[in-house]
Amino acid sequence: MTENTRSDILRIATAQFNPIVGDVAGNLARIREARREAASQGADLLLMTELFISGYPPEDLVLKPSFLAACLSAVEELATDTADGGPGIIVGFPRQGDLGRHNSIAVVDGGRIVAIRDKVDLPNYGEFDEKRVFVAGEMPGPVNFRGVRIGIPICEDIWGDLGVCETLAESGAEMLLVPNGSPYYRGKVDIRHQVVLKQVIETGLPMVYANQLGGQDELVFDGASFCFNADKTLAFQMSQFEATLFISTWRRESDGWRCDQGPLSHIPQGEEADYRACMLGFRDYVNKNGFKSVVLGLSGGIDSAICAAIAVDALGEERVRTVMLPYRYTSEESFTDAAACAKALGCHYDIVPISEPVEGFLSSLADMFEGTEAGITEENLQSRTRGTILMAISNKFGSMVVTTGNKSEMSVGYATLYGDMNGGFNPIKDLYKMQVYALSAWRNTHVPPGALGPSGEVIPANILSKAPSAELRPNQTDQDSLPPYPVLDDILECLVEKEMSVEDIVERGHDIATVHRVEHLLYLAEYKRRQSAPGVKITKKNFGRDRRYPITNRFRDR
């Protein structure tokens, strides 16, 4: 069939696969795998996601001419593949144009590159920084694919107000196929549906939203691709957090193209969605960076327990080593709980006492510290000793250290640099303390799809019920130093996610002195966060990509 031959039936394969940034050869192989599967099911066209050839986001990799050349070469190879008469492909790649670098798609079919379109609306907020490395493309027209005029806006082109979809509709597009790289945060699927419905209503055209899958550093791309017909009905909904390919059948009717009804996959909500995002992000970070195993300190507390559960679910028990690192303040309860957690998860468990190295440090510093009061310095020596031991285990066995601080602690600096903050990745970095409790309780009664860990209670009930403590001094609890976590978490969410004023937070019923103190601690801890390990983004505004505050900062909302 030539590109000008009229077709009344079109079969489109939507692929939400898991690319690796920089792995051009591997991503090319993944596209070929998707095309073989699509061809076996009779597809005419394969829709891949945004910048799939390079992986997304490629960041400053696109500043390297050799990288752009490799991506273009891969697209040309794909074009050659399509000479076999099988499915054409819509594939995203970064390209060097006359005016600069573009976030682009190529349509390849019949052995050649049929068309190239560039992203018009470059996002430059939150986790996105595309204006730094790309230039905006011109307003696109539709692509004639085998007699069907297809509009191909790229991700932000349907989110912004530049009128890209309207332009495509006015220039004759019959349907809109959108390659996306949209990261997860809580409730994001509903937001995507609203964005697409708005464009469907305004253009009168059906739209396929193809979203990437997989973890890339802090970001998790959750898939959940879908399609709305022009009458605003949901034609199909693909699964979330799973690599999959779906073939939809389209028919040209008197009033335009319509997608046949397909499966409507369950989209997880609440704790299930957050847990699965943590699991996918952690798994991909470890595997894509080539770590064979991980190690973490298992203290008998809630944070290390849920990190151990996520690690076992993501990697399997044989790839997870846990270590209890007791000192004189470690309670028998903590010993019991840590051992029970490791046993329930089936992972390796060691006990490495830290008394001798801690006392050695104290002895070495005795003359210098003479006449001073014992306090936080001596407490931090315990934490830093634990961090050093975990790093030694990492060096010896090649296991990545998992750090286990939650967002509440990271917000107010309730963590020790070069101590419990040591590690390569933190699966709960963007979860507040009360969310950690909620996810732990959920995991004890559910096994998420794709998890390699056991069913049943994997986090002992006593860990969920006892008062949290760093156990760095006798009878210590977190609430000695911090407001109660429900109070702290609400104040922090107001300050971090919502950027609310102190006055507005106080109006929610919080004590003004407590709000001022939390705000002060939040700003004061910026230097610690700047040195912390990356972690999975779960909320709308995480530390790192989304929230970039100066370390030197004297502003306080008074």
TACORGI-V180155 format. One line per field, one symbol per residue. phi: phi as a letter, one per 30 degrees, with the letter a starting at -180 (. if undefined). psi: psi as a letter, one per 40 degrees, with the letter a starting at -180 (. if undefined). burial: b if it has 24 or more other C-alpha atoms within 12 Angstrom, else e. A space follows every 50 residues. Layout:
phi->???
psi->???
burial->???
//
This chain:
phi->.ddcddbcbbccccccccdbeicdddddddddddddddddcidcbcccce hdedibddhdeddcedddddddddddddededddidddbcbdadbccdck dbdbbcccaiibddabbcdcccdbbhdcbdddbbcdddedcdcdchicdc dbdcheeccdcdidddddddcjdcabccdbbcddbeidddddedddeedd ddcicdbccccdbjcbhddbcciidabcdddidddabddcibdabbcccc bdcdckdbdedcdcddcdbhddddddddddddedddddciddabbbdccj cdddddddddddddcjddcbccbdbdbdcdddddeddddddddddicdbb cbdcedddddddddcedddeicddadddddedddddddddddddddcicd dccbdddddddcidaceibdddlcabdceccdedddddddddddbbcdei dcdddidcceedddcdddadhcadhdbeddcbdeeededddddddddchd deedddddjddddddddddddedddeddddcdddaddcddbcdkddcbcd ddacdbdc
psi->hieehhiehhhhhhhgigihhegdddddddddddddddddefidhhhiih fdddihhebedeehdddddddddddddddddeeeeaiihhhiihihadea iihiihhhifeihdihiihdhhifibeifdedeiiiiihiiihhhfehhh hgihcddedafefdddddddeeieihhhhighihiheddddddddddddd dddeiihhhhiiiihhbdihhebfiihhideeihdihiiiehhihhhihi hhideaihhihaigihhiibddddddddddddddddddeehdiiiihhee iddddddddddddddideehhihhgiadehidddddddddddddeeiihi hgieddddddddddedddeheihibdddddddddddddddddddddefhh hhiehidddddefgihhebeeiidihefdfhidddddddddddeeihihe ieiiiahehidddddihiiefeihfiideddiiidddddddddddddefi idddddeeeihdddddddddddddedddddeiiiihhdidhihcddhgii dhhehhg.
burial->eeeeeeeebbbbbbbbbbbbbbbbbbbbbbbbebbbbbbeebbbbbbbbb bbbbbbbbbebbeeeebbbbbbebbbbbbebbeebbbbbbbbbbbbeeee bbbbbbbbbbeebbbbbbbbbbbeeebbebeebbbbbbbbbbbbbbebbb bbbbbbbbbbebbbbbbbbeebbbbbbbbbbbbbbbbbbeebbebbbbbb ebbbbbbbbbbbbbbbbbbbbbbbbbbbbbbbbbbbbbbbbbbbbbbbbb beeeeebbbbeeeeeebbeebbbbbbbbbbbbbbbbbeeebebbbbbbbb bbbbbbbbbbbbbbbbbbbbbbbbbbbebbbeebbbbbbbbbbbbbbbbb bbbbeebbeeeeeeeeeeeeeeeeeeebbbbbbbbbbbbbbebbeeeebb bbbbbbbbbbbbbbbbbbbbbbbbbbbbbbbbbbbbbbbbbbbbebbbbb bbbbeebbbbbbbbeeebbbbbbeeeebeeebbebebbbbbbbbbbbeee bbeebeeeebeeebbbbbbbbbbbbbbbbbbbbbbbbbbbbbbbbbbeee eeeeeeee
//
